[in-house]
Amino acid sequence: MQLVTISKSGENYHIKALHPIKLFGSVIFSRTRSYYFSEDENDWFVLSTDKRVSSKKKKKLNRWLKDHQKFIEKF
């Protein structure tokens, strides 16, 4: 999973991530997924399906948000 963009709209943070699919070490294709963090429920969701993300993805998304939140709040 690779970070593409991160932004804030209203009370929610939005992250767009690239998911490369590899076969024998080379990338066959990539797909993008969008996630949002709801401050009301204090959890991450997939934007297209409104399902909660797995704990592994949640750790990665929280780390990205923590690293970039100070830059987002400035603007």
C-alpha positions as CSV (number, residue, x, y, z in Angstrom):
1,M,0.0,0.0,0.0
2,Q,1.4,3.4,-1.1
3,L,0.1,6.8,-0.1
4,V,-1.2,8.9,-3.1
5,T,-3.1,11.8,-1.4
6,I,-4.3,12.8,2.0
7,S,-6.8,15.6,2.6
8,K,-9.4,16.9,5.1
9,S,-13.0,17.8,4.3
10,G,-15.2,18.9,7.2
11,E,-14.7,16.5,10.0
12,N,-13.3,13.6,7.9
13,Y,-9.9,12.8,6.7
14,H,-9.6,11.2,3.3
15,I,-6.7,9.1,2.1
16,K,-6.2,7.7,-1.4
17,A,-3.8,4.7,-1.5
18,L,-2.3,2.6,-4.3
19,H,-2.4,-1.1,-4.0
20,P,0.0,-2.8,-6.4
21,I,-0.6,-6.5,-7.3
22,K,2.7,-8.4,-7.7
23,L,3.5,-11.7,-9.3
24,F,7.0,-13.1,-8.9
25,G,8.3,-9.7,-7.6
26,S,7.0,-7.6,-10.5
27,V,3.9,-5.4,-10.5
28,I,1.2,-6.7,-12.8
29,F,-1.3,-3.9,-12.1
30,S,-2.3,-1.5,-9.4
31,R,-5.6,-0.3,-8.1
32,T,-6.5,2.7,-6.0
33,R,-8.7,2.7,-2.9
34,S,-10.0,5.6,-1.0
35,Y,-10.4,5.6,2.8
36,Y,-11.9,8.0,5.2
37,F,-11.5,8.6,9.0
38,S,-14.7,9.4,10.8
39,E,-14.0,11.4,14.0
40,D,-17.5,10.6,15.2
41,E,-16.9,6.9,15.3
42,N,-13.1,7.2,15.6
43,D,-12.5,4.5,12.9
44,W,-11.3,4.1,9.3
45,F,-13.7,3.1,6.5
46,V,-13.4,2.2,2.8
47,L,-15.1,5.1,0.9
48,S,-16.8,3.0,-1.8
49,T,-18.3,0.3,0.5
50,D,-18.4,2.0,4.0
51,K,-16.9,-1.1,5.5
52,R,-14.3,-0.9,8.3
53,V,-10.7,-1.6,7.4
54,S,-8.6,-4.4,8.7
55,S,-6.3,-3.8,11.7
56,K,-3.2,-4.1,9.5
57,K,-4.5,-1.3,7.2
58,K,-5.7,0.7,10.1
59,K,-2.2,0.8,11.6
60,K,-0.7,2.0,8.3
61,L,-3.5,4.7,7.8
62,N,-3.1,6.0,11.3
63,R,0.7,6.3,10.8
64,W,0.2,8.3,7.6
65,L,-2.4,10.5,9.3
66,K,-0.1,11.1,12.2
67,D,2.8,12.0,10.0
68,H,0.9,14.4,7.7
69,Q,-1.8,15.8,10.0
70,K,0.3,18.8,11.1
71,F,0.7,19.9,7.4
72,I,-3.0,19.4,6.7
73,E,-4.0,21.5,9.7
74,K,-1.8,24.4,8.6
75,F,-3.8,25.0,5.4
